[in-house]
């Protein structure tokens, strides 16, 4: 279920129906963490991304830097790709 919009995501057009724009990636990361039985703390340790940055991002409080996003996705075995219409 999508999270409610926060000030950081207001005004960002949704990339996926029913989500909050770039925060669709946060939802994907949370789902992947749950499936792998990992915590945000473990993801931070393995990816080199600050735990606080990840916690704020998945909590919908702040956007995540692009380099952190890439490190997070790489650690989880997810890929970032451009979708063409």
VENUR-V440034 format. One record per pair of residues at least 24 apart in sequence whose C-alpha atoms are under 6 Angstrom apart, sorted by sequence separation. I is the first residue (numbers start at 1). J is the second residue. D is the distance in Angstrom with one decimal. If there is no record, write none. Layout:
i->I j->J d->D
i->I j->J d->D
//
This chain:
i->47 j->71 d->5.6
i->47 j->72 d->5.7
i->47 j->75 d->5.6
i->26 j->58 d->5.1
i->8 j->62 d->5.5
//
